């Protein structure tokens, strides 16, 4: 059988780039997710607010005056 043994040395500066790249991707995704969440929250609040206004019953004020002569 043929065995493949690989021994590699990772330069610390190269690993630093990998860590920075992973951190940058994570921060970027977090920022995009928070922006999307804020947009959806604002949009849903506007939709819910418009539904409440349209479903309310608006009644006219009825004023009954009694004459003093009665």
N, C-alpha and C positions, 0 to 999 in steps of 0.2 A: 504494500500500500504506500501511496505517496502522501506524505503529511506536509501541509502548508503551514509553516510557522512564520508569523509576521511580527516583528518587533519594531515598533515605531517610536520615535521621539517627537513629542509635540512641543514646539518652541513656545515659551510662555507668552511672547508677544503675539503669536498667532492665536493662541487661546484667548487672549484679551480681546482680539477682534471678534471672535466667535461670541464671547459673552456680551460684548457691546451690540452686536447684531441681534442677538436674541432679545436683549433688553429693549432695543429700539423697536423691534417688531411687536413686542408685548405692549409697550407704551402706546404705539400707534394704533393697535387694535383696541386698546382700552379707550383711547380718545374718540375713535370712530364710534364705538359702542355707546359711549356717553352722549355723543352728539345725536345719534339716532334715537336714543331713549328720550332725550330732551325734546326732540322734534315730535316724536309720537305722543309724548305726554301733553305737549302744547296743542297738538292737533286733536287729540281725544277730548281735551277740556273744551275746546271750541265746539266740537260736535255735540257734546253733552249739554253745553250751555244753550246752543241753538235749539236742541230738542226740548228743553225745559220751557223755553219761551214760547215755542209754537204750540205746546200741549196745554199751556195754562188757559184757563177760562177767564176771559176778560169781561166783566160785567159792568154795565153802566150804573152810575150812582142814581138811585131813585130818592127824590126828596119829596116828602109828603108834608104839606103845610095845612094846618088847621086854622080855619077862620075863627076869630074871637066872637063873631056874631052868632055862632051856633050854640 
